[in-house]
Amino acid sequence: MANFDTGIFPTWCGGCGDFGIWAALKAAIKQLNWESHQFVIVYDIGCSGNMASFLRVYAFHGLHGRAIPAATGIKLANHSQKVIVIGGDGGLLSEGLTHFVAAARANMAITVILHNNQVYGLTTGQSSPTSLKGTKGKATPLGVVDQPLEPCGFALLSGATYVARAFAGTIPDTTKIFVDALTHRGFALVEVLQPCVTYNKLNTYDWFRQRVKPLPAVPTNVYEAIAKAAWTDQDIFTGVFKRDEAALPYHLNFEILKEKTLIQYQEKRDLTKYIISQK
């Protein structure tokens, strides 16, 4: 795992769930024996996106909510690369929601690791699309009035071919799910329940540990999967809600991409005339 460390210690708050996700992702990559040239990570803006400074891999840091279209472009240009998206519930499920739906519908072969802490942590704790109804915060002193968006259920409704949930407080289980998701050949969503120890005083580690339960088995149909993915005040299931390996990834629908990657079709050009000399 040290091979992927940058030497910069994470700036997350002590106890942040991002530490667990960071550790599980490194462990999953090591378990898969991936070399750094075999994959790329696209980061969204937010606390989760700060991971770009703590993993020594090929990466792209996108705009808020726009990590998925950037990842889509990378995958279509070079589908031999494994492409991972790291983003939070704020960016990926607010202005990034249409991109999320489009990638799931298309079965774009990317893995989305969604850090769900139910707040905008980087901007000091405003409510997010997944904040539970009644949650009080800086921008909602009387409590959130909207129904929370459930990432796994939404992904299932959008046609995602792999949908799972993990808990940042159980690194070995999260690592196992990451390995499974990263080897899926189509669109994969892993929602990670990630406590924000600074701004979310409701959804704490203890709160989750009282409710998180392993899913006994992969549901047999989408309706059962949506029902199991729904949060209740007693049960929040972790595990795989859907795994469909038969569905064709988006890029394999095109004959031109079956033999070569898109970048292999491009002619090499001399770009020296466009380079401005610094002398």
Helices and strands as residue ranges (DSSP letters): G 2-4, H 17-32, G 36-38, E 39-43, G 48-53, E 58-61, H 67-77, E 82-88, H 89-93, H 97-106, E 111-116, E 119-120, E 126-127, H 151-157, E 162-167, H 171-182, E 188-193, H 205-209, E 212-214, H 222-229, E 236-243, G 250-253, H 256-259, G 262-265, G 272-274
